[in-house]
Amino acid sequence: MTDAGGYVTEIAYTHGFHAQMAPGPVPLALALRGVEPPDFSRPFTWCELGFGQGVNLALLAACHPQGRFYGNDILPAHVETARSLAAAAGAANLHVTADSFASYLEAPLPPMDVIALHGVWSWVGAENRGLVVEFIRRRLKPGGVVYVSYNALPGWSHHLPLRHLMKAHVDQDAGPLAEQIGRALDFAGRVAAAGGGYFAATPTALDRLGDLKGRPAGYLAHEYFNRHWDPQHFSEAAGELARAGLAFAAPALPSDHLDHRALPPERHALLREVGDPLLRETVRDFLTNQPFRRDLFTKAEEMNASGLPPVRAQRQAPPLPCSTSPSPPWPPPTACPAWPGCRRGSSPWTVISASA
Ligand SMILES: C[S@@+](CC[C@H](N)C(=O)[O-])C[C@H]1O[C@@H](n2cnc3c(N)ncnc32)[C@H](O)[C@@H]1O
């Protein structure tokens, strides 16, 4: 185990399943933007970088015997959990190691149809992001898909100072990390209680601090107390991933395609004016104050002389049947008037947060 690069290794992460990072939802999200999805009914390869406890990988391996699932995580305890989950499910198609991103670059691996990383990109620093990009450049098949999630701006901008204050307290403290984290949260609470200043100007920071006090140490350690913590604008993340030959394809959450439902009419109309697909994503993040993005990128079948994907024709999302009425009502009704078969308004299509 090497090259942690300031990432927390003292405490294991929490267990979680991220439903959008799976062979079912990925083709749906791509198809909603008119991008040819991979065919997961045939044999395929899937790799998850920094898979944590491996719940996604082990479950997907068990459910998709036609796939071969690979992954790395620098914490050996995480790798053990992933292996034992797969063994309990009788899934022999899971191959995971405790490699760092640096050593995984040299691992003997097949070309991948999908490379996925959830909750990794913003937490590992520029050097490790560079290694991830190089891994994708080497291992992703032409036409392959990358799922990546990250803390986004502008949604995180108000709370960057809160994380800075808590991390600065831990940096001058000593002892078990879980106890340091408890002291850091208490100290931030005392700074807030002193009144005025940042917490008076940013009331939501106090709400956030209150929320953190109920969270387990494993979550807090990995979310807030790594050396690096780099929320990015969409264009910054897309720019770094372009070095692996990736082009933005689609938001990974199907609900993020339903702009007519997520935005009131005047904001939706403004967004529709923006023709450039990359600027459009940025404008959407400003209109929704997006704090966290889940995106799908694809690797072009051909590269130009600079190793970059050729400029693609700009895709307009195909209109959903229920978005074709000229002025969708706001707030949206629970039954769609434009398309009798449409289930919009019922779960899960209502899971759209404009402010989070
Ligand atoms: C915030 S956790 C997310 C875990 C998992 N993807 C999830 O969403 O549940 C980030 C993961 O990246 C792993 N990680 C961080 N730096 C790494 C590195 N340099 N090489 C390999 N894994 C790393 C950590 O051990 C941790 O499990």
The ligand as an SDF file (V2000), in Angstrom:
LIG
                    3D

 27 29  0  0  0  0  0  0  0  0999 V2000
  -14.8180    8.8120   -0.7410 C   0  0  0  0  0  0  0  0  0  0  0  0
  -14.3100    7.1660   -1.0060 S   0  0  0  0  0  0  0  0  0  0  0  0
  -15.5070    6.5820   -2.1920 C   0  0  0  0  0  0  0  0  0  0  0  0
  -15.5880    5.0990   -2.2010 C   0  0  0  0  0  0  0  0  0  0  0  0
  -16.5970    4.4910   -3.1890 C   0  0  0  0  0  0  0  0  0  0  0  0
  -16.2720    4.8290   -4.5460 N   0  0  0  0  0  0  0  0  0  0  0  0
  -17.9850    4.9190   -2.8310 C   0  0  0  0  0  0  0  0  0  0  0  0
  -18.5120    5.8410   -3.4630 O   0  0  0  0  0  0  0  0  0  0  0  0
  -18.5620    4.3570   -1.8930 O   0  0  0  0  0  0  0  0  0  0  0  0
  -12.8230    7.2800   -2.0200 C   0  0  0  0  0  0  0  0  0  0  0  0
  -12.1030    5.9510   -2.1640 C   0  0  0  0  0  0  0  0  0  0  0  0
  -10.9240    6.1460   -2.9520 O   0  0  0  0  0  0  0  0  0  0  0  0
   -9.8790    5.3590   -2.4080 C   0  0  0  0  0  0  0  0  0  0  0  0
   -8.5990    5.9990   -2.7700 N   0  0  0  0  0  0  0  0  0  0  0  0
   -8.1870    7.2270   -2.4170 C   0  0  0  0  0  0  0  0  0  0  0  0
   -6.9590    7.4800   -2.9140 N   0  0  0  0  0  0  0  0  0  0  0  0
   -6.5970    6.3750   -3.6010 C   0  0  0  0  0  0  0  0  0  0  0  0
   -5.4430    6.0300   -4.3510 C   0  0  0  0  0  0  0  0  0  0  0  0
   -4.4040    6.8760   -4.4920 N   0  0  0  0  0  0  0  0  0  0  0  0
   -5.4030    4.8230   -4.9440 N   0  0  0  0  0  0  0  0  0  0  0  0
   -6.4430    3.9520   -4.8180 C   0  0  0  0  0  0  0  0  0  0  0  0
   -7.5550    4.2210   -4.1070 N   0  0  0  0  0  0  0  0  0  0  0  0
   -7.6420    5.4200   -3.5050 C   0  0  0  0  0  0  0  0  0  0  0  0
  -10.1320    5.3880   -0.9140 C   0  0  0  0  0  0  0  0  0  0  0  0
   -9.5410    4.3410   -0.2030 O   0  0  0  0  0  0  0  0  0  0  0  0
  -11.6410    5.3780   -0.8340 C   0  0  0  0  0  0  0  0  0  0  0  0
  -12.1560    4.0760   -0.6960 O   0  0  0  0  0  0  0  0  0  0  0  0
  1  2  1  0
  2  3  1  0
  2 10  1  0
  3  4  1  0
  4  5  1  0
  5  6  1  0
  5  7  1  0
  7  8  2  0
  7  9  1  0
 10 11  1  0
 11 12  1  0
 11 26  1  0
 12 13  1  0
 13 14  1  0
 13 24  1  0
 14 15  1  0
 14 23  1  0
 15 16  2  0
 16 17  1  0
 17 18  1  0
 17 23  2  0
 18 19  1  0
 18 20  2  0
 20 21  1  0
 21 22  2  0
 22 23  1  0
 24 25  1  0
 24 26  1  0
 26 27  1  0
M  CHG  2   2   1   9  -1
M  END
$$$$
